[in-house]
Amino acid sequence: MELLVGSAATAAGAATRLTLADHHPHRISSSPCAVSLEARSLRDLTLNSSSEKPWKPKHINLQKFKRCSKISCLKHEEQQNSKRKEREKKHDRNGFEAPLSGGFNGSMEDSGFQMPDADWLYKLDDVDEGPDAPFLDAVVKVYCTHTDPNFSLPWQKRRQYSSTGSGFMIQGRRLLTNAHCVEHHTQVKVKRRGDDTKFVATVLAIGPECDIALLAVDDEEFWKGVEPLKFGSLPRLQDAVTVVGYPIGGESISVTSGVVSRIEVTSYVHGASELLGVQIDAAINAGNSGGPVFHENGECVGIAFQSLKGADAENIGYVIPTTVIHHFLSDYDTNGKYTGFPSMGVLWQKLENPALRAFLKMKPDQKQGVLVRRVEPTSPAFQAIKEGDVLLSFDNIPVANEGTVPFRAGERISFGFLISQKFSGDTAKCKMLRDGEVIEIETTLKAPVHLVPVHIEGKLPSYLIVAGLVFTPVCNPYLESEYGQDFEYDAPVKILEKSRHGMAEFDDEQLVVVSQVLANDVNIGYEEIANTLVKTFNGVKIRNLRHLADLIDTCTDDFMRFELDYCSLVVLETKVARSVTPKILEDNCVPTDRSQDLITSAALPLQKEEEDATANGGL
């Protein structure tokens, strides 16, 4: 314990407070130890700088509390006169409040008070000292520079910006943080607690569905003297937990505490997925993302990643549990990359209504099972499970008619939890009821194919420009770019319906739209078309954007006919459309008529042909 004393000045009747603070380099405490010295009788106060024990001179009381001591000096009797209760005050030349009349109105030196040297250290024996919790040194601050794609103008990127988050060290000289902390990163740096050096980190894998990212730092200096965190098991309700990280409101590490409020399958906002989550009442603010959550025994039990804000919500934070973390790490260690969480590929409905169960030929004693309403054509289950089947059990675990399975003592959880524990390519045994007969099937699980992707996994958006018409596939980031974060309220109804309830018929199916029209004489009358689905080209149904590009490049008809949603029809002359496209690109500062993923040997950029012709003419 140390007290650094500098020069100060006060007046009689005013309090002089000297604070004894804990400067131990390894201490963490939610209530730091301190000793405050309140002196109101300066002439009676003397200091003994050579004392090694708690200091208690005459007329001074020493009060001991649980983690600190307070030394206070009583006022003189003449200063306690009741006649001076109401008096005007003024500020003396040193900035301290002093009475207008009576008492002492000078500096501490004038009062006879002898200040010790500035390097005097005061040690207090009865204050509890000890090292910091060792896990704190494994928590780092993450600095990320992002450059997001511009989905509305897909041939360019948005302005660069920076953000900060939290992370922590794990076994194998790796770090974990949230996926949204390093999304569309151009540079990632990390800094240890108490260090002034930022180290460049490499992003090894990003799991959008589970909102986890895996980082690595090559510099040996970064790992010196730090023990990686150890993972614990899934906590129980009411267990005490501590959230550690670098949230807004300051630069140093922050510690908040709470208890486990709920454990269930939770919506992961970043990945638009349903995985196991832990709800806690500890504060989780911006910047806490990616930071570890500790059990009272010091083991890491999860990663802080989101919180619920609103007028009706208070102290609701969410943690990624160790079951999801282990799945992510095992997936990366096995495959060398992140492959995702599998899906069964079925849309199901509860069977709580007795009439519905009777209609499906279920016996009165059959109280379990959920109804299969749809099966994704791209899933392996499409060959084994039929619409109208009743799923009775999954891997020999009965599924209740509300869609839950036993979890822990006194708890139930959505049977989707069982699916999330498996990996892509794993098999599952399902007991089904079909036409009143119980059958057993085995199906393979795989990552789902989304008709409207939630993320594009770090890729640049695809686009194609023909005669000023800009074609692009629909994804959630595109809708957010066009309509904002609340795009589900403002985007076209037909696109939203396919986004939320549509199922891909084949693996590479895309929804292609005309996002905008770059005005030119050739597209007069079409300028107002925006965010409209493309159905066919010259009578051929569109599979995806690449398919559309191939059809346009190989078109030999005199006209190009695009059938759009809402019974709209766009017709262009083929030769005119191809000849005017380079000029439209030049006018709008667009480098090429298509994205790099669409450029093939059979479909070169049109302006490239012009450049070659110009170069040959110059020779």
Salt bridges, closest charged atoms under 4 A:
ASP22 OD2 - ARG27 NE 2.04
GLU38 OE2 - ARG17 NH2 2.15
GLU38 OE2 - LYS70 NZ 3.77
ASP44 OD2 - HIS76 NE2 3.40
ASP110 OD2 - ARG93 NH2 3.66
ASP128 OD2 - ARG67 NH1 3.60
ASP132 OD2 - ARG193 NH2 2.76
ASP137 OD1 - ARG193 NH1 3.36
GLU183 OE2 - HIS184 NE2 3.91
GLU183 OE2 - HIS455 ND1 3.27
ASP211 OD2 - HIS180 ND1 2.87
GLU220 OE1 - ARG173 NH1 2.41
GLU221 OE1 - LYS224 NZ 3.18
ASP239 OD2 - HIS295 NE2 3.16
GLU251 OE1 - LYS141 NZ 3.01
ASP333 OD1 - ARG174 NH1 3.07
ASP389 OD2 - ARG434 NH2 2.71
ASP395 OD2 - LYS422 NZ 2.98
GLU411 OE2 - ARG408 NE 3.45
ASP507 OD1 - LYS446 NZ 3.89
ASP508 OD1 - ARG543 NH2 3.42
ASP553 OD2 - ARG594 NH1 2.81
ASP565 OD1 - LYS494 NZ 3.22
ASP565 OD1 - LYS535 NZ 3.80
ASP587 OD1 - LYS583 NZ 2.81
ASP593 OD2 - ARG594 NH2 3.03
ASP612 OD1 - LYS608 NZ 3.43
